[in-house]
Amino acid sequence: MPLMVAAAVSDEMPADKMVTPGPKMSTQEP
């Protein structure tokens, strides 16, 4: 599931956003 979410985020947001912790990323944090 984490992989699929990361892919969706990358599609919606640029790589810069992926590097920065966001609301969705905080939930994905291990």
PDB file of N, CA, C and O in Angstrom:
ATOM      1  N   MET A   1       0.827  -1.211   0.000  1.00  0.00           N
ATOM      2  CA  MET A   1       0.000   0.000   0.000  1.00  0.00           C
ATOM      3  C   MET A   1       0.865   1.267   0.000  1.00  0.00           C
ATOM      4  O   MET A   1       0.595   2.191  -0.767  1.00  0.00           O
ATOM      5  N   PRO A   2       1.892   1.322   0.842  1.00  0.00           N
ATOM      6  CA  PRO A   2       2.769   2.508   0.883  1.00  0.00           C
ATOM      7  C   PRO A   2       3.347   2.831  -0.492  1.00  0.00           C
ATOM      8  O   PRO A   2       3.452   3.999  -0.867  1.00  0.00           O
ATOM      9  N   LEU A   3       3.718   1.798  -1.237  1.00  0.00           N
ATOM     10  CA  LEU A   3       4.308   2.024  -2.558  1.00  0.00           C
ATOM     11  C   LEU A   3       3.284   2.672  -3.480  1.00  0.00           C
ATOM     12  O   LEU A   3       3.609   3.604  -4.216  1.00  0.00           O
ATOM     13  N   MET A   4       2.060   2.185  -3.442  1.00  0.00           N
ATOM     14  CA  MET A   4       1.018   2.729  -4.318  1.00  0.00           C
ATOM     15  C   MET A   4       0.741   4.186  -3.953  1.00  0.00           C
ATOM     16  O   MET A   4       0.571   5.028  -4.835  1.00  0.00           O
ATOM     17  N   VAL A   5       0.696   4.482  -2.659  1.00  0.00           N
ATOM     18  CA  VAL A   5       0.428   5.860  -2.211  1.00  0.00           C
ATOM     19  C   VAL A   5       1.551   6.772  -2.676  1.00  0.00           C
ATOM     20  O   VAL A   5       1.295   7.878  -3.152  1.00  0.00           O
ATOM     21  N   ALA A   6       2.793   6.318  -2.544  1.00  0.00           N
ATOM     22  CA  ALA A   6       3.946   7.131  -2.955  1.00  0.00           C
ATOM     23  C   ALA A   6       3.846   7.435  -4.449  1.00  0.00           C
ATOM     24  O   ALA A   6       4.134   8.553  -4.876  1.00  0.00           O
ATOM     25  N   ALA A   7       3.444   6.453  -5.236  1.00  0.00           N
ATOM     26  CA  ALA A   7       3.330   6.658  -6.676  1.00  0.00           C
ATOM     27  C   ALA A   7       2.259   7.706  -6.975  1.00  0.00           C
ATOM     28  O   ALA A   7       2.453   8.572  -7.828  1.00  0.00           O
ATOM     29  N   ALA A   8       1.141   7.625  -6.276  1.00  0.00           N
ATOM     30  CA  ALA A   8       0.056   8.591  -6.497  1.00  0.00           C
ATOM     31  C   ALA A   8       0.522   9.992  -6.126  1.00  0.00           C
ATOM     32  O   ALA A   8       0.230  10.956  -6.833  1.00  0.00           O
ATOM     33  N   VAL A   9       1.242  10.101  -5.025  1.00  0.00           N
ATOM     34  CA  VAL A   9       1.729  11.413  -4.580  1.00  0.00           C
ATOM     35  C   VAL A   9       2.705  11.978  -5.603  1.00  0.00           C
ATOM     36  O   VAL A   9       2.660  13.168  -5.915  1.00  0.00           O
ATOM     37  N   SER A  10       3.589  11.129  -6.129  1.00  0.00           N
ATOM     38  CA  SER A  10       4.585  11.593  -7.105  1.00  0.00           C
ATOM     39  C   SER A  10       3.878  12.114  -8.359  1.00  0.00           C
ATOM     40  O   SER A  10       4.323  13.080  -8.980  1.00  0.00           O
ATOM     41  N   ASP A  11       2.770  11.460  -8.720  1.00  0.00           N
ATOM     42  CA  ASP A  11       2.030  11.899  -9.908  1.00  0.00           C
ATOM     43  C   ASP A  11       1.379  13.261  -9.668  1.00  0.00           C
ATOM     44  O   ASP A  11       1.369  14.117 -10.552  1.00  0.00           O
ATOM     45  N   GLU A  12       0.835  13.452  -8.464  1.00  0.00           N
ATOM     46  CA  GLU A  12       0.137  14.711  -8.169  1.00  0.00           C
ATOM     47  C   GLU A  12       1.115  15.815  -7.800  1.00  0.00           C
ATOM     48  O   GLU A  12       0.932  16.973  -8.176  1.00  0.00           O
ATOM     49  N   MET A  13       2.169  15.442  -7.051  1.00  0.00           N
ATOM     50  CA  MET A  13       3.124  16.462  -6.610  1.00  0.00           C
ATOM     51  C   MET A  13       4.503  16.197  -7.210  1.00  0.00           C
ATOM     52  O   MET A  13       4.846  15.047  -7.482  1.00  0.00           O
ATOM     53  N   PRO A  14       5.291  17.241  -7.418  1.00  0.00           N
ATOM     54  CA  PRO A  14       6.647  17.094  -7.956  1.00  0.00           C
ATOM     55  C   PRO A  14       7.571  16.418  -6.950  1.00  0.00           C
ATOM     56  O   PRO A  14       7.197  16.214  -5.795  1.00  0.00           O
ATOM     57  N   ALA A  15       8.769  16.075  -7.387  1.00  0.00           N
ATOM     58  CA  ALA A  15       9.731  15.389  -6.512  1.00  0.00           C
ATOM     59  C   ALA A  15      10.030  16.250  -5.285  1.00  0.00           C
ATOM     60  O   ALA A  15      10.242  15.728  -4.191  1.00  0.00           O
ATOM     61  N   ASP A  16      10.048  17.569  -5.473  1.00  0.00           N
ATOM     62  CA  ASP A  16      10.352  18.467  -4.351  1.00  0.00           C
ATOM     63  C   ASP A  16       9.368  18.240  -3.211  1.00  0.00           C
ATOM     64  O   ASP A  16       9.746  18.242  -2.039  1.00  0.00           O
ATOM     65  N   LYS A  17       8.101  18.045  -3.568  1.00  0.00           N
ATOM     66  CA  LYS A  17       7.080  17.856  -2.531  1.00  0.00           C
ATOM     67  C   LYS A  17       7.294  16.521  -1.824  1.00  0.00           C
ATOM     68  O   LYS A  17       7.094  16.413  -0.614  1.00  0.00           O
ATOM     69  N   MET A  18       7.701  15.507  -2.584  1.00  0.00           N
ATOM     70  CA  MET A  18       7.899  14.181  -1.990  1.00  0.00           C
ATOM     71  C   MET A  18       8.995  14.247  -0.928  1.00  0.00           C
ATOM     72  O   MET A  18       8.890  13.605   0.117  1.00  0.00           O
ATOM     73  N   VAL A  19      10.047  15.024  -1.195  1.00  0.00           N
ATOM     74  CA  VAL A  19      11.147  15.137  -0.234  1.00  0.00           C
ATOM     75  C   VAL A  19      10.658  15.811   1.042  1.00  0.00           C
ATOM     76  O   VAL A  19      11.102  15.471   2.139  1.00  0.00           O
ATOM     77  N   THR A  20       9.741  16.770   0.896  1.00  0.00           N
ATOM     78  CA  THR A  20       9.223  17.484   2.069  1.00  0.00           C
ATOM     79  C   THR A  20       8.090  16.674   2.703  1.00  0.00           C
ATOM     80  O   THR A  20       7.190  16.215   2.000  1.00  0.00           O
ATOM     81  N   PRO A  21       8.130  16.496   4.020  1.00  0.00           N
ATOM     82  CA  PRO A  21       7.094  15.737   4.723  1.00  0.00           C
ATOM     83  C   PRO A  21       5.741  16.427   4.613  1.00  0.00           C
ATOM     84  O   PRO A  21       5.593  17.589   4.992  1.00  0.00           O
ATOM     85  N   GLY A  22       4.762  15.704   4.094  1.00  0.00           N
ATOM     86  CA  GLY A  22       3.427  16.284   3.946  1.00  0.00           C
ATOM     87  C   GLY A  22       2.414  15.547   4.809  1.00  0.00           C
ATOM     88  O   GLY A  22       2.784  14.629   5.542  1.00  0.00           O
ATOM     89  N   PRO A  23       1.149  15.929   4.735  1.00  0.00           N
ATOM     90  CA  PRO A  23       0.097  15.285   5.538  1.00  0.00           C
ATOM     91  C   PRO A  23      -0.001  13.793   5.232  1.00  0.00           C
ATOM     92  O   PRO A  23      -0.179  12.976   6.135  1.00  0.00           O
ATOM     93  N   LYS A  24       0.118  13.445   3.945  1.00  0.00           N
ATOM     94  CA  LYS A  24       0.028  12.032   3.569  1.00  0.00           C
ATOM     95  C   LYS A  24       1.318  11.301   3.939  1.00  0.00           C
ATOM     96  O   LYS A  24       1.282  10.160   4.400  1.00  0.00           O
ATOM     97  N   MET A  25       2.444  11.957   3.738  1.00  0.00           N
ATOM     98  CA  MET A  25       3.728  11.326   4.031  1.00  0.00           C
ATOM     99  C   MET A  25       3.846  11.023   5.518  1.00  0.00           C
ATOM    100  O   MET A  25       4.376   9.978   5.896  1.00  0.00           O
ATOM    101  N   SER A  26       3.354  11.930   6.369  1.00  0.00           N
ATOM    102  CA  SER A  26       3.455  11.737   7.818  1.00  0.00           C
ATOM    103  C   SER A  26       2.802  10.405   8.200  1.00  0.00           C
ATOM    104  O   SER A  26       3.278   9.700   9.090  1.00  0.00           O
ATOM    105  N   THR A  27       1.702  10.072   7.511  1.00  0.00           N
ATOM    106  CA  THR A  27       1.013   8.815   7.811  1.00  0.00           C
ATOM    107  C   THR A  27       1.832   7.629   7.300  1.00  0.00           C
ATOM    108  O   THR A  27       1.794   6.545   7.882  1.00  0.00           O
ATOM    109  N   GLN A  28       2.564   7.839   6.221  1.00  0.00           N
ATOM    110  CA  GLN A  28       3.359   6.759   5.641  1.00  0.00           C
ATOM    111  C   GLN A  28       4.661   6.553   6.407  1.00  0.00           C
ATOM    112  O   GLN A  28       5.311   5.519   6.248  1.00  0.00           O
ATOM    113  N   GLU A  29       5.049   7.515   7.231  1.00  0.00           N
ATOM    114  CA  GLU A  29       6.307   7.378   7.974  1.00  0.00           C
ATOM    115  C   GLU A  29       6.318   6.066   8.750  1.00  0.00           C
ATOM    116  O   GLU A  29       5.337   5.747   9.423  1.00  0.00           O
ATOM    117  N   PRO A  30       7.399   5.300   8.673  1.00  0.00           N
ATOM    118  CA  PRO A  30       7.497   3.995   9.343  1.00  0.00           C
ATOM    119  C   PRO A  30       7.579   4.134  10.855  1.00  0.00           C
ATOM    120  O   PRO A  30       7.665   3.131  11.563  1.00  0.00           O
TER     121      PRO A  30
END
